Amino acid sequence: MTDSYDIKAISEEALVFIEQYSISKTPIHYTVAFEFAKGENQNLVEFIDQAIFKQQPINSALLEVAYKKFISITDDEVIHTVQEKLNTIVTDI
């Protein structure tokens, strides 16, 4: 199976980002770093790019805010969509 992006390269870039800013390697921090390296979540990329540009500290707190604002909200939206579709299916039965 071939993806449109190289997972190994993105993973390595995410780890470099975490190490560059001496951020602890937690699942949330790694997820944010991976998504930033992947570059598809434009709002997340802009948020982190702006923090870097403004020379704000790139730390655990910033990554946790980024996770809550740009990643976990996506998960909630997916769950909501699935719930709505399941409700429709159950109603049709």
C-alpha positions as CSV (number, residue, x, y, z in Angstrom):
1,M,0.0,0.0,0.0
2,T,1.4,3.4,-1.0
3,D,0.3,6.6,0.6
4,S,0.5,10.0,-1.0
5,Y,3.1,11.0,1.7
6,D,6.0,9.2,3.2
7,I,5.1,8.3,6.8
8,K,8.7,7.5,7.8
9,A,9.9,10.9,6.6
10,I,7.1,12.7,8.3
11,S,7.7,10.7,11.6
12,E,11.4,11.6,11.4
13,E,10.6,15.3,10.8
14,A,8.1,15.2,13.7
15,L,10.8,13.8,16.1
16,V,13.3,16.5,14.9
17,F,10.7,19.2,15.7
18,I,10.1,17.7,19.2
19,E,13.8,17.4,19.9
20,Q,14.6,20.9,18.4
21,Y,12.3,22.5,21.0
22,S,13.1,20.0,23.8
23,I,9.4,19.0,24.1
24,S,8.5,15.8,26.0
25,K,7.6,12.9,23.8
26,T,4.0,12.3,24.7
27,P,1.3,11.0,22.3
28,I,-0.4,14.4,22.1
29,H,2.9,16.2,21.4
30,Y,3.9,13.7,18.8
31,T,0.5,13.9,17.2
32,V,0.7,17.6,16.9
33,A,4.3,17.4,15.6
34,F,3.3,14.7,13.1
35,E,0.4,16.7,11.8
36,F,2.5,19.8,11.5
37,A,5.2,17.9,9.6
38,K,2.5,16.4,7.3
39,G,1.3,19.9,6.5
40,E,-2.3,19.0,5.6
41,N,-4.0,20.7,8.6
42,Q,-3.6,24.3,7.4
43,N,-4.9,25.9,10.5
44,L,-2.5,23.9,12.7
45,V,0.4,24.8,10.4
46,E,-0.4,28.5,10.4
47,F,-0.8,28.5,14.2
48,I,2.6,26.9,14.8
49,D,4.3,29.0,12.0
50,Q,2.9,32.2,13.6
51,A,4.2,31.1,17.0
52,I,7.6,30.5,15.5
53,F,7.5,33.8,13.6
54,K,6.6,35.7,16.7
55,Q,9.3,33.9,18.6
56,Q,6.8,32.5,21.1
57,P,8.0,29.6,23.2
58,I,7.4,26.3,21.3
59,N,6.7,24.1,24.3
60,S,4.3,21.5,25.7
61,A,1.7,24.1,26.6
62,L,1.6,25.4,23.0
63,L,1.3,21.9,21.5
64,E,-1.5,21.0,23.9
65,V,-3.4,24.2,22.9
66,A,-2.8,23.3,19.3
67,Y,-4.1,19.8,19.9
68,K,-7.3,21.0,21.5
69,K,-7.9,23.7,18.9
70,F,-7.0,21.8,15.7
71,I,-6.9,18.1,16.2
72,S,-9.3,17.0,19.0
73,I,-12.1,19.1,17.5
74,T,-11.7,17.2,14.3
75,D,-12.1,13.9,16.2
76,D,-15.3,15.3,17.8
77,E,-16.7,16.3,14.4
78,V,-16.0,12.8,13.0
79,I,-17.8,11.2,16.0
80,H,-20.8,13.6,15.6
81,T,-21.0,12.7,11.9
82,V,-20.9,9.0,12.6
83,Q,-23.5,9.3,15.3
84,E,-25.9,11.2,12.9
85,K,-25.4,8.5,10.2
86,L,-26.0,5.7,12.7
87,N,-29.2,7.5,13.9
88,T,-30.4,7.7,10.3
89,I,-29.7,4.0,9.7
90,V,-31.5,3.0,12.9
91,T,-34.5,5.2,12.1
92,D,-34.7,3.6,8.6
93,I,-34.8,0.1,10.1
